[in-house]
Amino acid sequence: MSDNPLLRFNKLISKKPEYLFWVLQICFWSFVSLISLISLTLWYVQIDVEHLSHTFWQSVVGIFCSLPLYWVFMRCWNSPIFIRVLISIISVICISFIWTLIRVELYIELTSSDGNWDEFGGWYFSSIFIFFCWTGFFHGIRYYQLLQFEHKMLLSKAAEAKEEQLKRVNAQSVARDAKIKMLRYQLNPHFLCNTLNAINSLIECEAPEKAQLMTVQLSKFLRYSLDNNPDTKIALEFEIIALNLYLEIEKTRFGERLKLDFRISDEAKLALIPSLLIQPIIENSMKHVIAQNEEGGTITLWADVVDEMLVLELSDTGSGTAVDGSKMKGKRSRGVGLRNIDERLKVLYADDYVFSLNIIPSGGLKTIIKLPFETLDEITPASQYQTQ
């Protein structure tokens, strides 16, 4: 299918702007001829070949007389406005005078008139008026072209800025996801090292059945870790299911020494949190409380939604010995797991979160985490997180 003629014409004009000048020239002087025909030739009932020829040829001459005006206007375009106006007026007066001379001479030659020089003033006035109209027409088109050019440049710059912004956002997103994955995967070798040491201890204590059971439980927990995307969030109730996989391992080690007190509201169960957020905190309590105390201890988890924030409080009973709270102020003193939590939350929530560690009088650690309350419209069934 061939292109629309108007569309082809627009493409040609956009590629070669000089064509637009000639098109507008022809249109303007054709309009002048039409007005002259209506207001003079027809009005004075001079409908003959001679007068019609004069109307045509005076417009042809006008086209060529306007070319010097175009050249002058383009040359002084960047001059101060006062200079441009002055030059424009002088140029129009001069070109109008020349055009008027040619018009009158053509009229005399074509119509065999005895002479029209006594009416030169009236012809000259109309010539000045016509060329001032041409000047206004030229400047209007010129400013319109400049406005269109600036508009295209603005759209081009805006498109480039938008593309650059998208690239920057994508780069930041990739970097953010990479950091989250790095932090998230850092937990596996850290936890794995501790668990393998516990399995080795069971083997040395000649408890192969417990060691075998812990190995199976470790396999289940690691399978869960591999099956879940580390840069996504998960409902708290499903996180608790994953946490129980880990606690089964620890119960094999500590038996009745490990006591749990979980109090989670129904609303809090639906809240989204980063996967495996709670496990490093409980692991820290296992290492510093349960493992160090012959009587074991209790780990408490409380969760609820307060003022559109999910509040998690985890605490342990401690070893019974007071601990200097200043030791928990530095990030390096918190250990790999706790530092990892703080960094992950900072990447995911910027400054819109709270992560605080406090030593309670019994020597235990109390951890408070506050996150924006987020939920999913459709939550994956909990059975997905059960391992066979």
N, C-alpha and C positions, 0 to 999 in steps of 0.2 A: 504494500500500500504506500503511495507517494505521500510526502508530507503536505500539510496544509500550506497554500501559497503565502498566507500571512505569516505562518511560522517560519517558512524559508526566508522571507523578507527580514524578519526580526533577527534571525541568525546572521544574515549577511550584514545587517546594520551593526550588530554587536561585534563582528569580526573586523569590519572596515568602517569606522566612524565617519570618514570623509563622505561616504555615500549619503549619510543622514543630512549633511550640509546641503548637498545638491537636491535631495528630495524636498527639504524644507524651502530651499530657494525657489524651486519650481512651483511649489504650493503657494508661497507668498505672492509671487508675481502673477500667478494665474488668478489669484483672488483680486489683485489690483486690476487686472484686465477685466474681470467680471464686474467690479464696481464701476470702472470707467465706462464699460459698455452700457450698464444700466443707467447710470447717473448722467452721462453725457451723450453717447451715441444714440441711445433709444429716446432720451428725453428731447433731444433736438431733432429727432426723426432723420438722422443721417445714416440710414441703414443702406450702405453701399459698400462695394469692395474697397474703395479708397480709405474710407474712415475705419472700416474693420481692420484693414491692413495696418493702419497707423496704431490702432489699439494694441494689435499683436506685437508689432516691432518695437514700440516704446517699452513694452515689458521685457522683451529680449535684451534691449540695450540696458534696461534697469538691472537685469541679472548681472551683466558684466561690469556695470558701474558700481555695484555693491561689493564686488571682489576687493577693490582697494580698501573699502571700509572694513571688511573682514580682516585684511592683513594688518591695518592700523590698530584695530581693537585687540587683536591677538598680541601684537608687539608691546602694547602699553598695558596689558592685563594686570601685571604685577606692580604697576606704578601706584602712587597714592591716589585716593579717590578724587581729589580736586584736580589733579593732572589729567586723570582719565576723563572726567566730565568735560574739562576744557578742550581736550583734544577731540573728543567725540563731537562736541558742538561745532568746532571749526571744520572737522572733516565732513560732517553732514551738510553744512552750508556750502562747502566747496563742491562736493559730489553732486548735490542738488542743482547747483548752478550749471555744471557741465551737462547733467541729464536734461535740464530744461532747455538748454541750447540745442541739444540733439533732437529733443521732442518737437520743438517749434520748427526746426529745419525739416525734419521728416514730415511734419504736417503740411508744410508749404509744398514740398516736393511731391508727396503722394496725392494730395487733394487739388493740386494746381491752384492753390489759394494765392491771392495777390499779396498777402502778408498778414502775419499775426503778431508782429513784434510789439505792437502797441499794447497787446495783452500779456506781455512777458511777465509782468509782476504777478498776475493771478496764477499763471502757470508755475512760476517759481515758488509761490507760496504753497501750492499743492504738492510740489516736488519735495519741499522741506518737510511737510507733514508726512508724506509717504516714507521718506528715508528715516525720519525719527521713529515712525512705527516699525520700520525694519530694524532699527537700532534696539528698540525695546524688545522686539521679538527675538533678536539675536542674543541679547543678554539674558532674557528669560530662559531660553533653551540652554544657554551655556551654564547658568547656575543650576538648572535642573540636572544637567549631565554631571556636574560636580557633586551635587547632592546624592545622585544615584551612585556615583563612584565611592563617595564616602560611606554610603549605606552598605555597599558591597564589602568595602574594606572592614567596616565595623562588624558585619556578619561573619566575615572571614576570620577576623581576630577573635570574635566571640566563640566561633567553632573551634579554633585552635586552642583557646584557653580552656574550653570545655573538654576537648580531647586530652589536653595536658592534665587537667584536673582528674579525669577518669583514669589516666595512666598512673597518676600519683596515688589516687584512692586504691586502685588495683594493687599497686606496689606495696602500699601500706597494709592492705588486707592480706597479701601473700606473706609479708614479713610478720604480721600479727599471728596468722595461722601457723607459720613455721615456729614462732616462739612458743605458742601455746602447746604445739605438739612436742617441741623439745622439752618444755617443762613437764608436760604430762608423762612422756616416756621416761623421763628421769626417775620417776617414782618406781618403775618396775625393777630395774637393777638394784635400787636401794632396798626395796622391800624383799626382793628375791635373795639378796645377800643375807639379810637377817633371818629369813626363814630357812635357808639352806644350813646356816650355822646351827639353828635349832634342831633340824633333822639330824645333823652330824652329832649333836650332843645326845640325842635319843639313841643313836646307833652305838655311841660310846658307852652309854648307860645300859646297853643290852636290852633296849625296848624296841625291837624290830617291828612289832605290830603297830605301835604308835607312830614310828617313823614312816611305815608304809601308808598308814591312814593320812598322815600329814602330807605325804607326797601326792596322794590322790586329791586331797583338798587344795593343795597348791596348784595342781593342774587345772582344777575347776576355776579357781580365782584368776589364773593367768589367761584361761580361755575367755572369760568374761572381759578381761582387760583388752584382749586382742579383737574381740567381736564388736567393741564399741568405739566409735569415732572419738578421739581425744579432744577435738575442738568443738564438740557439741555439748549442750546442756541436757540434763536428765532430771526427771521428776524426783523429788526427795524420797518418795516411797520406794522407787526403784533403786535409788542409791542405798537405801537401807538393806534391800535384798542383796545387793553386791557386798555391802558391809558385813552382812551375816556370813557370806562365803569366807571372808577373811577371818571373822571371829571363830568360825568352826576350826580353823587352823590353830588359833590361839587357845581355844578350849582344849584341844588335844594336848597342848603343852602344859597348861596351868590347871586344868580341871576345875575343881570347886573354888580354887583361889581367885578365879575371875568371876566377878559379879557385874551384871549390867542393869541399868535402870534407864529405859528409853521412854520418854513422854513426848509424843508428837501429836499435835492437833490435826484434825481432818483437813483443815484448810492448808496447813503447812505441808502436808503430804503431796499436794498438787504443785507446789512451788518448784521452779526449775533452778538447779544448781550445777556447777561444773562437775563432771563425772569424777569419782574417787576423790572428792574434796575432804571428806571426813576421815577417811582411812588413815592418812599420815598422822592426824592428831591422836587418834586412838592408839596407833602404833607407838607414838611417843610416850603415851601413858603406860603402855605395856613394858616398854624398855626401862622407864625410870621409876615406875610405881609397882606394878604387879611382879615384875621379875626381881625387884630389889627387896620386896617385903615377903617374909615367909608366910604371913597370913593373907597375902594377896590384897585385894582392894576392890572398890566399886567404881565403875566408869558410868557417868551420868550424861545423858543426851536429852536436852529440852529444846523443842522447836515450836514456834508459833509465828503468826503474822501480826505485826504491830505497826500501825500507821503506814500501811502499804510497803512495809519492809519485812523480809523474812529474817527472823532472829534465831540464830543457833547458839546454844550455850552448851559447851562440853566441859566437864570437870572430872577429876579423879580424887580419891580420898587421900592421896599422898602417902609418903613414907612415915609420917608422924614427926618428922624433923623439919624445923623451920628452915626455909631457904631464902637467901638474899634475893629480893625481887629485882635488884639492879642487874642481876645476871641475865634477865630476860629482855632487857632494853635493847641491847645490840642485836642486829639481825644475825650476825655470825654465831651468836650463842644459842640460837634457836634450833640449829640442826638443819640438815638438808630438807627434810619433809616440810617443816614449818616455813622455812624460807621459800620453798617452792610454792606453797599455798599463797603466800603474800604476793609473789611475783605473778602468779596466774590470775589472781583477782585484780591486780593492777592493770594487766593487759586487757582483761575482759570488761572491767567496769570503770576504768580510769580512777577518778576520785570518789565515785558514788558507791562506796562500800566502807565497812568497818571491819578491821581484823585486829583484835587486841588479846594480849596474853597477860594474865595476872596470877601471882602466887597467892594462894589462900593460906590462912594460919596453919593448917595441918601439913603444909609443905606441898600440897597438890597444885596442879596447874588448872586454871580456869580460862577457857578460850571462848571469846565472844565473836561471832561473825554476823554481820548485818548486810544483806543484799537486797537489791530492788525485787519486789515481788512480781514474778513472771510466771505465766502458766501457758499451756498449750490447749487449743480447742479439742484436739484429739490426742489422747495419750496411748502409747503402745501398751497392750496388755502386759501385766506383770509377769505372765508366764514366759514371756520372751527371755526374761533374765534368769530363769531357773535353769540350772545345768543338770543334765542327766547323770 
